Structures are given as structure tokens and as C-alpha cells.
Amino acid sequence: MMTVNEFWARLAINAVIILVGVVLLASGVGLGGLILVVGVLGGIWTAIRAKRQTDKMNRAIAEKRRR
């Protein structure tokens, strides 16, 4: 289960990875594009994982209220 602090830490790490990718890409390094894509995919994965966790928690709360 991902905590709020872990969520923000993951977003910050992915933002740094994206920034490094942009800088490398602007410098003409071919690997910069790959690093940029990895950072974007990491951010998307973090958002998807957080959404799934929120949905799971909301379902658990709704189930508890039904009892």
C-alpha cells in the first residue's frame, strides 16, 4: 500500500527523471529521449497505482457502511 509521502516522493523522482531526459535531449544525447519516456511512464504508473488504491479503499469503506 502506497502512503501519501511515498506517492509524492515517486512523483518527485519521476519529475527529476523527466527533467534529466529533457536536458539530455536538448544537449543532443540520444539516450535523453529514452530517459524522458521512462520518466513519463513512471509518472503515469504512479498515478494509475494511486487511483487503483483509492478505488480499493473507497470500495472497502462502502462495504463497511453496508454492514
Stockholm file with secondary structure:
# STOCKHOLM 1.0

chainA/1-67         MMTVNEFWARLAINAVIILVGVVLLASGVGLGGLILVVGVLGGIWTAIRAKRQTDKMNRAIAEKRRR
#=GR chainA/1-67 SS CCCHHHHHHHHHHHHHHHHHHHHHHHTTCTHHHHHHHHHHHHHHHHHHHHHHHHHHHHHHHHHHHHC
#=GC SS_cons        CCCHHHHHHHHHHHHHHHHHHHHHHHTTCTHHHHHHHHHHHHHHHHHHHHHHHHHHHHHHHHHHHHC
//
